[in-house]
Amino acid sequence: MKSKYLAGGSLAIMALGFIVTLFFPKTTLLLIIQGGFEAGLVGGIADWFAVTALFRHPLGIPIPHTSLLTRNRDKIIRSLISAMENELLNKESIENKLRQFRIFPFALSMLTRQLGKKKMRRELLNMMIPPIERLPLEPVATFIGKGLANYTQKADLQSAATTVLTNALNERYDEKALDHILKEVRTWAARPQSRDTMGKIAHEQLANINMGGLKGFAFQAFAGMMNEESLGSILQNMIISGVGKLQERDSEYREAIIRELRIQMFQVVDEEDNWLKIKDWTAELIQGEFANAFMMERLEELRRLLISMLEQERDGGGRHVFAIYRSIIRDLGKDPQKVAVWEDRLLQGIIRTVEKNHYRIGILVKENLDRMDDAALVYMLEEKVGQDLQWIRVNGAVCGFLVGIILSLVQLI
């Protein structure tokens, strides 16, 4: 500390000057100079005592009202914390300063500068990949399963099914389905293999029928004349003919079948117990082991796909990431009102955080000061303000010298 050496030097000069003047003849000029050195020595010693008494006992002697900092350590810490919390860093001053600062545009500008660098984009993508690789999928699958089960229980499936069924009937999908079934039946019945199969089944059934009386005699006579091929041909023609009539648009049988189908479908939809059973069955199925394993497989595929996309984007320098970011920024620039809303929300969030954690400033200061012993605290204060205090000693010596000269002149006059 240069000022400390300067203060000591000024005191030494005053002492040396006073001692030297004692050995010279007592002239008027010498007496005046001697009075100046004497007063400067007294002033320098007094200021040295005052400055030293702030930090420690002068010369190690426990003189009352000295070593003020260590004796009043707790009081000084409390005063320092109170000054920081209530004056230097009070809530109102922090809030007013934050309101003068446009946080959102500043954050966007800084983010834009960083994302404009290819290296930064690659580092960002590299940071995103490990958490995705380590993400446990079991809790995610369980969470999705529970969510789907809850949605199924709360969903109005009956209303949705009624809407779907009504739309399907308006589009005549029931008739299209019936036509498709009739077409497939006719195609199947027209095959030789189908004819042979029907003939064989019919012949076996005729042989198993037992009827008595005249009807039985007639039936047995008829069965004896028919072989498998004849029965198959009869059944084939009957099915093809019957299907052909049902395919006719104006067939009353067709209309009857369609009408009955519609009645049965609406009855199924209107039955609430059916839907309760369906919901319970669906929820049990979704949360079962099979569904969980299926969900885990799909999530694993999704993770591999996402990691692959991020790696490709990283190898490409993150161009798409910056393009997406730039598109978002441009859209925000077209809507200043939205930016103002976000700015206000961000500011309010920061202010609320400051209000909730403002007391931590005092706690932090106290914790840091409590870690320091008396010697460390004194050393820190001397490093920060000791230089200015040493100038008090220099000023005391100089001012004392000047005042001493003035007083000597006054005494001579």
C-alpha positions in Angstrom: 0.0 0.0 0.0 1.8 3.1 -1.2 -0.4 5.4 0.8 0.5 3.5 4.0 4.2 4.1 3.3 3.5 7.7 2.5 1.6 8.2 5.7 4.5 6.6 7.7 7.0 8.7 5.8 5.1 11.9 6.6 5.1 11.0 10.3 8.8 10.2 10.2 9.6 13.5 8.4 7.7 15.4 11.1 9.5 13.6 13.9 12.9 13.9 12.2 12.3 17.6 11.6 11.4 18.3 15.2 14.4 16.5 16.5 16.8 18.3 14.1 15.5 21.7 15.1 16.4 21.0 18.7 20.1 21.1 17.9 20.2 24.4 16.0 20.4 27.9 17.5 17.0 29.3 18.6 16.3 31.9 16.0 12.8 33.3 15.2 12.6 31.3 11.9 13.8 28.1 13.6 11.2 28.5 16.3 8.4 28.9 13.7 9.6 25.8 11.8 10.0 23.9 15.0 6.5 24.7 16.0 5.3 23.5 12.6 7.1 20.1 12.9 5.9 19.8 16.5 2.3 20.3 15.5 2.7 18.1 12.5 4.1 15.3 14.7 1.2 15.6 17.1 -1.4 15.6 14.3 0.3 12.7 12.5 0.4 10.6 15.8 -3.2 11.5 16.6 -4.5 10.5 13.1 -2.4 7.3 13.2 -4.0 6.4 16.5 -7.5 7.2 15.2 -7.0 5.2 12.0 -5.3 2.3 13.7 -8.0 2.2 16.4 -10.6 1.4 13.7 -9.0 -1.9 12.9 -6.9 -3.0 15.9 -5.5 -2.0 19.3 -2.7 0.6 18.7 0.7 -1.0 19.6 -1.3 -4.1 20.8 -2.4 -2.2 23.9 -6.2 -2.8 24.7 -7.0 0.8 25.1 -10.7 1.5 25.6 -12.7 2.3 22.5 -10.1 0.9 20.1 -10.3 -2.0 17.6 -13.8 -0.8 16.8 -14.4 -3.1 13.8 -13.8 -6.3 15.6 -15.7 -5.2 18.8 -18.7 -4.1 16.7 -18.5 -6.9 14.1 -22.2 -8.0 14.5 -23.5 -4.5 14.6 -21.5 -3.6 11.4 -22.7 -6.7 9.6 -26.3 -6.0 10.5 -25.9 -2.4 9.4 -24.3 -3.5 6.1 -27.1 -6.0 5.4 -29.8 -3.4 6.3 -28.1 -0.9 4.0 -28.0 -3.3 1.1 -31.5 -4.6 1.5 -33.3 -1.3 2.3 -31.1 1.3 0.5 -28.5 0.0 -1.9 -30.4 -3.0 -3.3 -34.0 -2.5 -2.2 -36.9 -4.1 -4.1 -38.1 -0.8 -5.6 -34.8 0.2 -7.0 -34.3 -3.3 -8.6 -37.8 -3.2 -10.0 -37.4 0.3 -11.4 -34.1 -0.7 -13.0 -35.6 -3.8 -14.6 -38.5 -1.8 -16.0 -36.0 0.5 -17.8 -34.3 -2.5 -19.3 -35.9 -4.2 -22.4 -35.1 -7.8 -21.4 -36.9 -9.7 -24.1 -35.3 -7.9 -27.1 -31.9 -8.1 -25.4 -32.3 -11.8 -24.8 -33.4 -12.4 -28.4 -30.5 -10.4 -29.8 -28.0 -12.3 -27.7 -29.6 -15.6 -28.6 -29.6 -14.7 -32.3 -25.9 -13.9 -32.2 -25.1 -17.2 -30.5 -27.3 -19.3 -32.8 -25.8 -17.6 -35.8 -22.6 -19.5 -35.1 -22.4 -23.0 -36.6 -20.2 -24.2 -33.6 -22.9 -23.1 -31.1 -25.7 -24.8 -33.0 -23.7 -28.0 -33.1 -22.9 -27.8 -29.4 -26.6 -27.2 -28.7 -27.7 -30.3 -30.7 -24.9 -32.3 -29.0 -26.4 -31.2 -25.6 -29.8 -32.4 -26.6 -28.9 -35.9 -27.7 -27.6 -37.4 -24.4 -30.7 -36.6 -22.3 -32.9 -38.2 -25.0 -30.7 -41.3 -25.0 -30.9 -41.6 -21.2 -34.6 -40.8 -21.0 -36.4 -43.8 -19.2 -39.2 -44.9 -21.5 -41.1 -47.0 -18.9 -42.5 -44.1 -17.0 -43.4 -42.4 -20.3 -45.2 -45.5 -21.5 -47.1 -45.8 -18.2 -48.0 -42.1 -18.3 -49.4 -42.4 -21.8 -51.3 -45.5 -21.0 -52.9 -43.9 -18.0 -53.8 -40.9 -20.0 -55.4 -42.9 -22.8 -57.3 -45.0 -20.2 -58.6 -41.9 -18.5 -59.5 -40.3 -21.8 -61.4 -43.5 -22.8 -63.4 -43.5 -19.5 -64.3 -39.8 -19.9 -64.9 -39.8 -23.7 -68.5 -39.9 -24.9 -68.1 -42.9 -27.1 -71.8 -43.4 -27.5 -72.4 -40.0 -29.0 -69.4 -40.4 -31.2 -70.5 -43.8 -32.4 -74.0 -42.4 -33.1 -72.5 -39.6 -35.2 -70.3 -42.0 -37.1 -73.1 -44.5 -37.7 -75.5 -41.7 -38.9 -72.9 -40.4 -41.3 -72.1 -43.9 -42.5 -75.8 -44.6 -43.2 -76.3 -41.3 -45.0 -73.4 -42.3 -47.2 -75.1 -45.8 -47.6 -72.1 -47.6 -46.5 -74.4 -50.4 -45.1 -75.7 -51.1 -48.6 -72.1 -51.1 -49.9 -71.0 -53.5 -47.3 -74.0 -55.8 -48.0 -73.2 -55.7 -51.7 -69.6 -56.5 -51.0 -70.7 -59.5 -48.8 -73.2 -60.7 -51.5 -70.6 -60.4 -54.2 -68.1 -62.5 -52.2 -70.8 -65.1 -51.3 -71.8 -65.4 -55.0 -68.1 -65.7 -56.0 -67.6 -68.4 -53.4 -70.7 -70.3 -54.3 -69.9 -70.3 -58.0 -66.7 -72.3 -57.5 -66.7 -76.0 -58.2 -65.0 -76.7 -55.0 -67.7 -74.9 -53.1 -70.4 -76.9 -55.0 -68.7 -80.2 -54.1 -68.4 -79.2 -50.5 -72.0 -78.2 -50.2 -73.1 -81.4 -51.9 -71.1 -83.5 -49.5 -72.4 -81.7 -46.5 -76.0 -81.9 -47.7 -75.8 -85.6 -48.5 -74.4 -86.4 -45.1 -77.2 -84.4 -43.4 -79.9 -86.2 -45.5 -78.6 -89.5 -44.4 -78.9 -88.6 -40.8 -82.5 -87.5 -41.1 -85.1 -90.0 -39.8 -88.8 -89.4 -40.7 -91.7 -91.9 -40.2 -94.8 -92.6 -42.2 -95.5 -91.7 -45.8 -93.4 -88.6 -45.6 -90.5 -90.6 -44.4 -90.9 -93.1 -47.3 -91.1 -90.2 -49.8 -88.1 -88.5 -48.3 -86.0 -91.6 -48.3 -87.0 -92.2 -52.0 -85.9 -88.6 -52.8 -82.6 -89.0 -50.9 -81.9 -92.2 -52.7 -82.2 -90.6 -56.1 -79.9 -87.6 -55.1 -76.1 -87.9 -55.0 -73.5 -85.4 -53.8 -73.1 -83.8 -57.2 -76.8 -83.3 -57.7 -77.3 -81.8 -54.2 -74.3 -79.5 -54.7 -75.6 -78.2 -58.0 -79.1 -77.6 -56.5 -77.6 -75.7 -53.5 -75.2 -73.8 -55.7 -78.0 -72.6 -58.0 -80.2 -71.7 -55.1 -77.5 -69.6 -53.5 -76.5 -67.8 -56.7 -80.2 -67.2 -57.5 -81.0 -65.9 -54.0 -77.9 -63.7 -53.9 -78.8 -62.3 -57.4 -82.2 -61.3 -56.2 -80.8 -59.7 -53.0 -78.4 -57.6 -55.3 -81.4 -56.1 -57.1 -82.0 -52.5 -55.8 -85.8 -52.9 -55.8 -85.8 -56.3 -54.0 -88.2 -56.3 -51.0 -86.0 -58.9 -49.3 -83.0 -56.6 -49.7 -84.8 -53.7 -48.2 -86.0 -55.9 -45.3 -82.4 -57.0 -44.6 -81.0 -53.5 -44.8 -83.8 -52.2 -42.5 -83.2 -54.9 -39.9 -79.4 -54.3 -40.1 -80.0 -50.6 -39.4 -82.3 -51.3 -36.5 -79.8 -53.7 -34.9 -76.9 -51.3 -35.3 -78.8 -48.5 -33.6 -79.9 -50.8 -30.8 -76.3 -51.8 -30.2 -75.2 -48.1 -30.2 -78.0 -47.0 -27.9 -77.3 -49.7 -25.3 -75.3 -47.9 -22.5 -74.2 -51.1 -20.8 -72.4 -52.1 -24.0 -70.3 -48.9 -23.9 -69.5 -49.3 -20.2 -68.2 -52.7 -20.9 -66.3 -51.5 -24.0 -64.7 -48.7 -21.9 -63.7 -51.1 -19.1 -62.3 -53.6 -21.6 -60.4 -50.8 -23.5 -58.9 -49.3 -20.3 -57.8 -52.8 -19.2 -56.3 -53.5 -22.6 -54.5 -50.2 -22.8 -52.9 -50.7 -19.4 -52.1 -54.3 -19.9 -48.6 -55.8 -20.5 -49.2 -56.3 -24.2 -50.2 -52.6 -24.7 -47.3 -51.5 -22.5 -44.8 -53.6 -24.5 -46.3 -52.2 -27.8 -46.0 -48.6 -26.4 -42.4 -49.2 -25.4 -41.5 -50.5 -28.8 -43.1 -47.4 -30.5 -41.4 -45.0 -28.1 -38.0 -46.7 -28.7 -38.5 -46.3 -32.5 -39.5 -42.7 -31.9 -36.3 -42.1 -29.8 -34.1 -43.7 -32.5 -35.7 -41.6 -35.2 -35.4 -38.4 -33.2 -31.7 -39.1 -32.3 -31.0 -39.9 -36.0 -32.6 -36.6 -37.0 -30.7 -34.6 -34.5 -27.4 -36.2 -35.5 -28.1 -35.5 -39.2 -29.0 -31.9 -38.3 -25.8 -31.6 -36.2 -23.6 -32.9 -39.0 -25.3 -30.4 -41.3 -24.4 -27.5 -39.0 -27.9 -27.0 -37.6 -29.2 -25.1 -40.6 -32.7 -26.2 -40.1 -32.6 -25.2 -36.4 -31.5 -21.7 -37.3 -34.1 -21.5 -40.1 -36.9 -22.4 -37.7 -35.6 -19.9 -35.1 -35.3 -17.2 -37.8 -38.9 -17.9 -38.9 -40.2 -17.6 -35.4 -38.3 -14.3 -34.9 -39.7 -12.9 -38.1 -43.2 -13.8 -37.1 -42.7 -12.1 -33.7 -41.4 -9.0 -35.5 -44.7 -8.8 -37.4 -46.7 -8.8 -34.1 -45.2 -6.1 -31.8 -48.2 -6.5 -29.5 -47.4 -10.1 -28.8 -43.7 -9.2 -28.2 -44.9 -6.6 -25.7 -47.1 -9.1 -23.9 -44.2 -11.6 -23.7 -41.9 -8.8 -22.5 -44.3 -7.9 -19.7 -44.8 -11.6 -18.7 -41.0 -12.1 -18.6 -40.5 -8.9 -16.6 -43.3 -9.8 -14.1 -41.8 -13.2 -13.7 -38.4 -11.8 -12.9 -39.8 -9.2 -10.5 -41.8 -11.9 -8.7 -38.6 -13.9 -8.4 -36.7 -10.9 -7.0 -39.5 -10.2 -4.5 -39.5 -13.8 -3.3 -35.7 -14.1 -3.0 -34.8 -10.6 -2.1 -34.1 -11.7 1.5 -31.4 -14.0 0.2 -29.2 -11.0 -0.5 -28.8 -10.4 3.3 -28.4 -14.1 4.0 -25.7 -14.4 1.3 -23.8 -11.4 2.7 -24.0 -12.7 6.2 -22.9 -16.2 5.3 -19.9 -14.8 3.4 -18.9 -12.5 6.3 -19.4 -15.2 8.9 -16.9 -17.4 7.0 -14.2 -14.7 7.6 -12.5 -14.4 11.0 -11.6 -11.1 12.5 -8.2 -10.9 10.9 -9.5 -11.7 7.4 -12.3 -9.1 7.9 -9.9 -6.4 9.0 -7.6 -7.3 6.1 -10.4 -7.0 3.6 -11.6 -3.7 4.9 -8.0 -2.3 5.0 -7.5 -3.5 1.4 -10.7 -1.7 0.3 -10.7 1.5 2.3 -7.4 1.5 4.1 -5.6 3.5 1.4 -8.1 6.4 1.7 -7.8 6.2 5.5 -4.0 6.4 5.3 -4.4 9.7 3.5 -6.0 11.0 6.7 -2.7 10.5 8.4 -0.8 12.3 5.7 -3.3 15.2 5.8 -3.1 15.3 9.6 0.7 15.6 9.5 0.6 18.3 6.8 -2.2 20.2 8.3 -0.6 20.0 11.7 2.6 21.4 10.3 0.8 24.3 8.7 -1.3 25.0 11.8 1.8 24.8 14.0 3.6 27.4 11.8 0.5 29.7 12.0 0.3 29.3 15.8 4.0 30.0 16.2 3.6 33.2 14.2 0.6 34.2 16.3 2.6 33.5 19.5 5.5 35.6 18.3 3.2 38.5 17.4 
